[in-house]
Amino acid sequence: MKKRVASFTRGFFAALALSACLTTALAASGKVSCNFASVALDGEIKITAGADITAANGQKVPGTILFTDAAGGKTNYLPIRAVSELLGVEIGYDSATRTVLLGKQPAAPAPSAFTAAEMAGALRGDAALIRSRGGTPLPDDAPKSYIEINGKVYKLFLDKNGAGKVEYFVGNSNTLHAGDAGLLGDLTEDGDYKKNSKGESYGHLTLGDYVGYDPDLVYLAEYPKEDRPAGYFRESEREAVPNLPEDQCPHSFSIPLYDFEGAVIGEYKTACPGHYGTSGMTVEEAKAFLENAR
């Protein structure tokens, strides 16, 4: 189970970026004009024609978008965040229902509580094997010790790094995807990651749920386009890539690439978390933006 970060700002501006790319492409054909109109609230100009607005992440985005349809009809669009700020209301996003939320936000749903019968019938794993890999089983009588996946209830444990994982997946090859099953030969005979002379584990991150923890050195295939050989990187170093303002960000960062012994053999080029303000992009720049995002 990987850590997931729910962020409306990131999701909203990612969607806005795609919209802006599309808008720029349409503008080239004369169907869309950006910043065509001013916007006033109670008689006071809040957005001036010809000017961008500054988004929550500091990037510049169109204040208004004028769309002309095939029949010549014209419609002005205003970014939803600008509307919320002009009206002084909160804005949120429900990714499950794809709903933009304006005004008072609904309370976050409480974690599902499992019944005693569901907890008793949950799919479990080999507790001894989990402990041998540094894992810690969670209390059997705590609803938060369980998770539902595709209609089935599973017991959780904490791996040696403190991350929550599913007991049933540890050592159970039947739970692996077909492509990952072919990687089992890279493990030791007892299904653990191999260790280097420093005691560091190394291998494929996709086998983390099967092994019971994620490796210290994560395998990375060769990439001839960058003359990068096969090697390993440290996830902590990749997560440490800074999120800088766009005008200060080089957009590409390099972290060390190691061999299985942890010796540096090259570099792994990785991207910044991303910048979503795309106002003023040309079609070519928009294509490059999407390519880099991929």
C-alpha beads as a LAMMPS data file, in Angstrom:
LAMMPS data file: protein, C-alpha beads

294 atoms
293 bonds

1 atom types
1 bond types

-500.0 500.0 xlo xhi
-500.0 500.0 ylo yhi
-500.0 500.0 zlo zhi

Masses

1 110.0

Atoms # bond

1 1 1 0.000 0.000 0.000
2 1 1 1.590 3.248 -1.081
3 1 1 1.198 6.594 0.535
4 1 1 -1.396 8.686 -1.247
5 1 1 -1.649 12.453 -0.932
6 1 1 -5.104 13.928 -1.616
7 1 1 -4.678 17.504 -2.815
8 1 1 -7.453 19.509 -4.422
9 1 1 -5.041 22.212 -5.498
10 1 1 -2.825 19.764 -7.358
11 1 1 -5.761 17.996 -9.029
12 1 1 -7.596 21.200 -9.879
13 1 1 -4.649 22.880 -11.509
14 1 1 -3.707 19.711 -13.341
15 1 1 -7.170 19.807 -14.891
16 1 1 -6.766 23.529 -15.506
17 1 1 -3.466 22.861 -17.267
18 1 1 -5.085 20.446 -19.682
19 1 1 -7.905 22.908 -20.286
20 1 1 -5.397 25.673 -20.932
21 1 1 -3.486 23.484 -23.380
22 1 1 -6.713 22.805 -25.235
23 1 1 -7.624 26.480 -25.063
24 1 1 -4.301 27.480 -26.570
25 1 1 -4.711 24.998 -29.385
26 1 1 -8.187 26.304 -30.149
27 1 1 -6.985 29.886 -29.950
28 1 1 -4.651 29.167 -32.822
29 1 1 -7.692 28.461 -34.982
30 1 1 -9.492 31.620 -33.831
31 1 1 -12.159 29.887 -31.714
32 1 1 -10.881 30.977 -28.309
33 1 1 -9.616 34.286 -26.909
34 1 1 -8.102 34.627 -23.444
35 1 1 -8.541 37.604 -21.102
36 1 1 -11.054 39.214 -23.491
37 1 1 -13.331 40.659 -20.803
38 1 1 -13.155 42.382 -17.454
39 1 1 -15.020 41.005 -14.427
40 1 1 -16.671 43.278 -11.861
41 1 1 -18.204 42.450 -8.476
42 1 1 -20.684 44.934 -7.007
43 1 1 -19.510 47.530 -9.527
44 1 1 -15.807 47.119 -8.725
45 1 1 -13.442 45.700 -11.343
46 1 1 -11.857 42.532 -9.953
47 1 1 -10.331 41.075 -13.129
48 1 1 -9.109 43.447 -15.821
49 1 1 -9.401 42.640 -19.512
50 1 1 -6.051 41.682 -20.989
51 1 1 -4.610 40.599 -17.630
52 1 1 -3.967 37.132 -16.241
53 1 1 -4.899 36.167 -12.704
54 1 1 -2.542 34.529 -10.229
55 1 1 -3.577 31.003 -9.263
56 1 1 -3.165 29.549 -5.782
57 1 1 0.142 27.957 -6.761
58 1 1 1.556 31.304 -7.913
59 1 1 1.175 30.615 -11.630
60 1 1 -0.529 32.905 -14.141
61 1 1 -3.741 31.645 -15.775
62 1 1 -6.329 33.330 -18.017
63 1 1 -8.826 35.482 -16.129
64 1 1 -11.516 34.921 -18.751
65 1 1 -11.857 32.666 -21.785
66 1 1 -14.083 33.652 -24.712
67 1 1 -15.235 30.691 -26.815
68 1 1 -16.832 31.164 -30.239
69 1 1 -18.753 28.113 -31.466
70 1 1 -19.213 26.979 -35.058
71 1 1 -22.418 29.011 -35.376
72 1 1 -20.718 32.212 -34.242
73 1 1 -22.197 32.213 -30.744
74 1 1 -19.906 33.484 -28.020
75 1 1 -19.593 32.301 -24.423
76 1 1 -17.349 33.723 -21.708
77 1 1 -15.844 31.307 -19.191
78 1 1 -14.324 32.235 -15.842
79 1 1 -12.028 29.862 -13.870
80 1 1 -13.963 28.361 -10.967
81 1 1 -11.337 29.364 -8.410
82 1 1 -11.690 32.997 -9.495
83 1 1 -15.449 32.726 -8.958
84 1 1 -14.955 31.338 -5.457
85 1 1 -12.530 34.097 -4.540
86 1 1 -14.752 36.860 -5.920
87 1 1 -17.735 35.538 -3.969
88 1 1 -15.708 34.751 -0.867
89 1 1 -16.643 31.081 -0.707
90 1 1 -14.527 28.003 -0.131
91 1 1 -13.714 25.703 -3.010
92 1 1 -13.044 21.978 -2.977
93 1 1 -13.126 18.951 -5.200
94 1 1 -14.596 15.476 -4.707
95 1 1 -12.506 13.219 -6.936
96 1 1 -14.809 10.235 -6.389
97 1 1 -17.813 12.002 -7.938
98 1 1 -15.808 14.522 -10.005
99 1 1 -17.675 17.371 -8.345
100 1 1 -16.406 20.901 -7.747
101 1 1 -17.595 21.998 -4.295
102 1 1 -18.377 25.668 -3.619
103 1 1 -19.244 26.980 -0.172
104 1 1 -19.065 25.015 3.072
105 1 1 -17.205 21.755 2.514
106 1 1 -18.763 18.476 3.633
107 1 1 -17.138 16.761 6.575
108 1 1 -14.709 14.024 5.674
109 1 1 -16.395 10.621 5.989
110 1 1 -15.375 8.630 9.021
111 1 1 -13.371 5.472 8.389
112 1 1 -15.599 2.499 7.728
113 1 1 -16.068 0.398 10.845
114 1 1 -16.001 -3.344 10.253
115 1 1 -18.282 -5.649 12.165
116 1 1 -16.923 -8.358 14.444
117 1 1 -17.946 -10.950 11.875
118 1 1 -16.118 -9.133 9.076
119 1 1 -12.965 -8.835 11.154
120 1 1 -13.118 -12.488 12.149
121 1 1 -13.522 -13.554 8.519
122 1 1 -10.854 -11.244 7.087
123 1 1 -8.138 -12.669 4.848
124 1 1 -4.900 -12.896 6.819
125 1 1 -1.294 -13.784 6.182
126 1 1 1.587 -15.631 7.782
127 1 1 2.248 -13.645 10.965
128 1 1 5.563 -15.432 11.586
129 1 1 6.797 -14.596 8.075
130 1 1 5.699 -10.984 8.489
131 1 1 7.592 -10.687 11.780
132 1 1 10.696 -12.240 10.213
133 1 1 10.661 -9.427 7.638
134 1 1 10.491 -6.778 10.354
135 1 1 6.715 -6.311 10.205
136 1 1 4.361 -5.720 13.129
137 1 1 0.860 -7.279 13.085
138 1 1 -1.924 -4.911 14.158
139 1 1 -4.515 -5.656 16.873
140 1 1 -7.206 -8.101 15.775
141 1 1 -9.992 -6.194 17.551
142 1 1 -9.310 -2.765 15.995
143 1 1 -11.452 -1.858 12.938
144 1 1 -8.585 0.302 11.620
145 1 1 -6.505 -2.862 11.333
146 1 1 -8.583 -3.916 8.329
147 1 1 -9.212 -2.747 4.794
148 1 1 -11.754 -3.632 2.131
149 1 1 -10.462 -4.304 -1.394
150 1 1 -12.849 -5.287 -4.175
151 1 1 -15.489 -6.396 -1.708
152 1 1 -13.134 -8.479 0.461
153 1 1 -11.844 -7.601 3.925
154 1 1 -8.092 -7.952 4.585
155 1 1 -6.005 -7.666 7.757
156 1 1 -3.258 -5.016 7.755
157 1 1 0.180 -4.831 9.361
158 1 1 2.945 -2.245 9.615
159 1 1 6.114 -3.066 7.682
160 1 1 9.576 -2.361 9.096
161 1 1 9.425 1.156 7.652
162 1 1 6.101 1.903 9.345
163 1 1 4.017 1.668 6.159
164 1 1 0.693 -0.162 6.176
165 1 1 0.540 -3.309 4.075
166 1 1 -1.821 -6.249 3.591
167 1 1 -0.915 -9.459 5.427
168 1 1 -2.423 -11.718 2.780
169 1 1 -0.121 -10.370 0.055
170 1 1 3.114 -11.325 1.833
171 1 1 4.558 -14.487 0.297
172 1 1 1.374 -15.116 -1.720
173 1 1 2.322 -15.256 -5.401
174 1 1 -1.344 -15.622 -6.365
175 1 1 -1.834 -11.931 -5.569
176 1 1 0.879 -10.745 -7.983
177 1 1 0.211 -9.317 -11.424
178 1 1 1.404 -11.575 -14.215
179 1 1 4.265 -9.248 -15.115
180 1 1 5.487 -9.049 -11.516
181 1 1 5.344 -12.822 -11.045
182 1 1 8.159 -13.093 -13.586
183 1 1 10.392 -11.067 -11.239
184 1 1 10.299 -13.587 -8.397
185 1 1 13.547 -15.094 -9.660
186 1 1 15.318 -11.921 -8.553
187 1 1 14.496 -12.684 -4.901
188 1 1 16.236 -15.062 -2.530
189 1 1 15.038 -18.654 -2.273
190 1 1 12.834 -17.782 0.694
191 1 1 11.221 -14.841 -1.173
192 1 1 13.102 -11.971 0.432
193 1 1 15.016 -9.147 -1.270
194 1 1 18.698 -9.806 -1.794
195 1 1 21.086 -7.820 0.405
196 1 1 24.386 -6.190 -0.508
197 1 1 27.525 -6.262 1.622
198 1 1 26.195 -3.301 3.648
199 1 1 22.993 -5.145 4.494
200 1 1 20.877 -2.971 2.210
201 1 1 18.046 -4.643 0.336
202 1 1 17.768 -4.128 -3.406
203 1 1 15.202 -5.100 -6.022
204 1 1 11.905 -4.235 -7.697
205 1 1 9.547 -1.883 -5.874
206 1 1 6.518 -3.707 -7.326
207 1 1 7.409 -6.755 -5.214
208 1 1 7.209 -4.765 -1.967
209 1 1 3.769 -6.057 -0.989
210 1 1 4.846 -9.642 -1.717
211 1 1 8.129 -9.379 0.217
212 1 1 6.584 -7.398 3.062
213 1 1 8.562 -4.160 2.768
214 1 1 10.019 -1.880 0.093
215 1 1 13.692 -2.221 -0.870
216 1 1 16.366 0.261 0.183
217 1 1 17.661 0.409 -3.400
218 1 1 14.930 0.435 -6.050
219 1 1 15.698 -1.152 -9.413
220 1 1 15.609 1.079 -12.490
221 1 1 15.890 -0.325 -16.021
222 1 1 18.405 1.056 -18.478
223 1 1 17.390 4.035 -20.609
224 1 1 19.527 4.225 -23.779
225 1 1 18.035 7.609 -24.765
226 1 1 19.917 9.169 -21.858
227 1 1 22.793 6.671 -21.896
228 1 1 21.609 5.562 -18.492
229 1 1 22.570 2.017 -17.487
230 1 1 20.397 -0.233 -15.373
231 1 1 20.860 0.570 -11.717
232 1 1 19.125 1.536 -8.487
233 1 1 17.886 4.731 -6.835
234 1 1 16.772 5.613 -3.336
235 1 1 13.094 6.535 -3.056
236 1 1 13.879 9.010 -0.274
237 1 1 16.169 10.935 -2.623
238 1 1 13.532 11.055 -5.351
239 1 1 10.861 12.270 -2.922
240 1 1 13.262 14.993 -1.765
241 1 1 13.151 16.754 -5.163
242 1 1 12.079 20.317 -4.247
243 1 1 8.836 21.922 -5.367
244 1 1 10.081 25.350 -6.456
245 1 1 8.187 28.259 -8.055
246 1 1 8.161 27.903 -11.836
247 1 1 10.437 30.901 -12.445
248 1 1 13.048 29.423 -10.108
249 1 1 12.692 25.772 -11.060
250 1 1 15.045 24.000 -13.489
251 1 1 12.235 21.430 -14.031
252 1 1 14.742 18.592 -14.296
253 1 1 16.716 17.210 -11.390
254 1 1 19.325 14.510 -11.081
255 1 1 19.703 12.056 -8.224
256 1 1 22.407 9.413 -7.881
257 1 1 22.108 6.110 -9.705
258 1 1 23.711 3.241 -7.795
259 1 1 24.822 -0.305 -8.406
260 1 1 23.464 -2.992 -6.070
261 1 1 26.313 -2.319 -3.640
262 1 1 25.278 1.323 -3.297
263 1 1 28.200 2.741 -5.285
264 1 1 27.312 5.653 -7.569
265 1 1 27.462 4.663 -11.244
266 1 1 25.620 7.564 -12.839
267 1 1 22.601 9.789 -12.402
268 1 1 18.854 9.420 -12.686
269 1 1 17.133 12.421 -14.257
270 1 1 13.746 13.020 -12.691
271 1 1 11.241 15.824 -13.098
272 1 1 9.961 18.396 -10.642
273 1 1 6.454 17.908 -9.190
274 1 1 5.079 20.075 -12.016
275 1 1 3.770 23.567 -12.766
276 1 1 0.222 23.943 -13.975
277 1 1 -0.092 27.538 -15.120
278 1 1 -0.045 27.337 -18.929
279 1 1 -1.332 30.754 -19.964
280 1 1 0.386 32.012 -23.097
281 1 1 1.563 28.602 -24.306
282 1 1 1.935 27.970 -27.975
283 1 1 0.600 24.700 -29.373
284 1 1 4.177 23.395 -29.548
285 1 1 4.803 24.365 -25.922
286 1 1 1.576 22.686 -24.850
287 1 1 2.616 19.465 -26.585
288 1 1 6.010 19.657 -24.873
289 1 1 4.292 20.285 -21.524
290 1 1 2.154 17.151 -21.858
291 1 1 5.118 15.089 -23.060
292 1 1 7.188 16.144 -20.052
293 1 1 4.256 15.386 -17.751
294 1 1 4.153 11.847 -19.091

Bonds

1 1 1 2
2 1 2 3
3 1 3 4
4 1 4 5
5 1 5 6
6 1 6 7
7 1 7 8
8 1 8 9
9 1 9 10
10 1 10 11
11 1 11 12
12 1 12 13
13 1 13 14
14 1 14 15
15 1 15 16
16 1 16 17
17 1 17 18
18 1 18 19
19 1 19 20
20 1 20 21
21 1 21 22
22 1 22 23
23 1 23 24
24 1 24 25
25 1 25 26
26 1 26 27
27 1 27 28
28 1 28 29
29 1 29 30
30 1 30 31
31 1 31 32
32 1 32 33
33 1 33 34
34 1 34 35
35 1 35 36
36 1 36 37
37 1 37 38
38 1 38 39
39 1 39 40
40 1 40 41
41 1 41 42
42 1 42 43
43 1 43 44
44 1 44 45
45 1 45 46
46 1 46 47
47 1 47 48
48 1 48 49
49 1 49 50
50 1 50 51
51 1 51 52
52 1 52 53
53 1 53 54
54 1 54 55
55 1 55 56
56 1 56 57
57 1 57 58
58 1 58 59
59 1 59 60
60 1 60 61
61 1 61 62
62 1 62 63
63 1 63 64
64 1 64 65
65 1 65 66
66 1 66 67
67 1 67 68
68 1 68 69
69 1 69 70
70 1 70 71
71 1 71 72
72 1 72 73
73 1 73 74
74 1 74 75
75 1 75 76
76 1 76 77
77 1 77 78
78 1 78 79
79 1 79 80
80 1 80 81
81 1 81 82
82 1 82 83
83 1 83 84
84 1 84 85
85 1 85 86
86 1 86 87
87 1 87 88
88 1 88 89
89 1 89 90
90 1 90 91
91 1 91 92
92 1 92 93
93 1 93 94
94 1 94 95
95 1 95 96
96 1 96 97
97 1 97 98
98 1 98 99
99 1 99 100
100 1 100 101
101 1 101 102
102 1 102 103
103 1 103 104
104 1 104 105
105 1 105 106
106 1 106 107
107 1 107 108
108 1 108 109
109 1 109 110
110 1 110 111
111 1 111 112
112 1 112 113
113 1 113 114
114 1 114 115
115 1 115 116
116 1 116 117
117 1 117 118
118 1 118 119
119 1 119 120
120 1 120 121
121 1 121 122
122 1 122 123
123 1 123 124
124 1 124 125
125 1 125 126
126 1 126 127
127 1 127 128
128 1 128 129
129 1 129 130
130 1 130 131
131 1 131 132
132 1 132 133
133 1 133 134
134 1 134 135
135 1 135 136
136 1 136 137
137 1 137 138
138 1 138 139
139 1 139 140
140 1 140 141
141 1 141 142
142 1 142 143
143 1 143 144
144 1 144 145
145 1 145 146
146 1 146 147
147 1 147 148
148 1 148 149
149 1 149 150
150 1 150 151
151 1 151 152
152 1 152 153
153 1 153 154
154 1 154 155
155 1 155 156
156 1 156 157
157 1 157 158
158 1 158 159
159 1 159 160
160 1 160 161
161 1 161 162
162 1 162 163
163 1 163 164
164 1 164 165
165 1 165 166
166 1 166 167
167 1 167 168
168 1 168 169
169 1 169 170
170 1 170 171
171 1 171 172
172 1 172 173
173 1 173 174
174 1 174 175
175 1 175 176
176 1 176 177
177 1 177 178
178 1 178 179
179 1 179 180
180 1 180 181
181 1 181 182
182 1 182 183
183 1 183 184
184 1 184 185
185 1 185 186
186 1 186 187
187 1 187 188
188 1 188 189
189 1 189 190
190 1 190 191
191 1 191 192
192 1 192 193
193 1 193 194
194 1 194 195
195 1 195 196
196 1 196 197
197 1 197 198
198 1 198 199
199 1 199 200
200 1 200 201
201 1 201 202
202 1 202 203
203 1 203 204
204 1 204 205
205 1 205 206
206 1 206 207
207 1 207 208
208 1 208 209
209 1 209 210
210 1 210 211
211 1 211 212
212 1 212 213
213 1 213 214
214 1 214 215
215 1 215 216
216 1 216 217
217 1 217 218
218 1 218 219
219 1 219 220
220 1 220 221
221 1 221 222
222 1 222 223
223 1 223 224
224 1 224 225
225 1 225 226
226 1 226 227
227 1 227 228
228 1 228 229
229 1 229 230
230 1 230 231
231 1 231 232
232 1 232 233
233 1 233 234
234 1 234 235
235 1 235 236
236 1 236 237
237 1 237 238
238 1 238 239
239 1 239 240
240 1 240 241
241 1 241 242
242 1 242 243
243 1 243 244
244 1 244 245
245 1 245 246
246 1 246 247
247 1 247 248
248 1 248 249
249 1 249 250
250 1 250 251
251 1 251 252
252 1 252 253
253 1 253 254
254 1 254 255
255 1 255 256
256 1 256 257
257 1 257 258
258 1 258 259
259 1 259 260
260 1 260 261
261 1 261 262
262 1 262 263
263 1 263 264
264 1 264 265
265 1 265 266
266 1 266 267
267 1 267 268
268 1 268 269
269 1 269 270
270 1 270 271
271 1 271 272
272 1 272 273
273 1 273 274
274 1 274 275
275 1 275 276
276 1 276 277
277 1 277 278
278 1 278 279
279 1 279 280
280 1 280 281
281 1 281 282
282 1 282 283
283 1 283 284
284 1 284 285
285 1 285 286
286 1 286 287
287 1 287 288
288 1 288 289
289 1 289 290
290 1 290 291
291 1 291 292
292 1 292 293
293 1 293 294
